[in-house]
Amino acid sequence: RSGGEAPRYEHDGLVVDVLRRQVSLRGEPLHLSPKEYRLLELQARHAGKVLTHRYLLEQLWPEGGEADAQYLRVYVRQLRQKLGDPAEAPHWLLTEAGVGYRLLAPG
């Protein structure tokens, strides 16, 4: 484990296995686009910590260019839809207004 990053996230039916690059929800495989997976993987590696918009944009679009917070919101919305995690009452992925997003820590 480098830097305290968890290779596996499990919380309330959501499993993100970073080593195997697999995500499942209540035992069923969850099919994510590469960007959706990367977004969830970053959150899972740092569960419980707020990841800023800037950090997520730099990680998801290292080439810079066209990426902006609007793209990030689109991917967060798509990811929430696949998780069945409504923004109004999130179960896993919390919005920290004006700052970023935080995946609830397991436990």
N, C-alpha and C positions, 0 to 999 in steps of 0.2 A: 504494500500500500504506500503510494507516494503522496505526500501532502495530506494524509488523512482522507483521501477520496475512497468512497465505498464502491466496490465493484458490483454490488447488488443492492437494489432498493426494494423493500417490500413494505407496503402499507395498505391495509384494508382492501385486499384483493388486487391491488396493482403491483406487478412485479416488473422491474427493469433490471435485466441481467446484462451489465455492461460488457463483461467478458465474452458472452455469446451473442451480443447485439440482438437480444430478444426482449420483447415486451409482451406481457399477457395481462389480461383483465379478467378477474374471477375465473381463472383457469383456461380462458380462451385466448389464442394468439391475437395480438392487435397489430394490424398492418398499417404502418406509418410511412409517409414519404421520407426520403433521406433528411430533409430539413426538420421535419416534425420529430424524427427520431433523435437528431442531434440536439434539438431544443430540450427534449425530455431527458436525454442522457446528461446534458449539462446540469439540469435541475436535480437529477437523481444523484449525481456525483457530489453535489453541494446541498443536499436536502437540509432544510431548516434555515438556510442562509438566503438573504435577498440577493439576487443576481441583477445588476443594474441593466437598464436598456443598453447603455453603451457597451458593457462587457458582452452581453448576448449578441449584439450586432457585430462586434469585432470577431466573436467566435464563429458565428453562423455565416458571415460574409467577410472572410479575411481579406479578400481582394478590394473591399471597400466599394467605391463606385456608387451604384444606385441604391444600396441598402439604406433604409431609414426606418424609423420607429413604426411607420405604417405597415411595412412588410412584417415586422415582428408581431404586431397586433394581429395580422391576418393568420400567421402561423399559430399563434397562441389560441386564437378562436377555433381554428381547424383542429388543433390538438384537443382542446376542451370538448369539442363536438364528439370526437372519437372516444374520449374517455367518459362521455356523458357527465361532464363536470361544468355545470352552468356558472357563468361569471357572477351572477347575482348571489349564488350560494355555493361557492366552490368547496369541493371535498378534498382536492389535492393541490391544485395550482392556484395560489393566491396572488392577487394583484396588489402591489404596494404602490399606491397612487403617486405618480410623478417620479418614481424611483425604478421599479422593475417588477420582477416576479419571484415568488418563493414557493418551492414545493414543500409541503408539510413534512416534517421529520417523522420517521416511523417511531412508534412507541407511544 
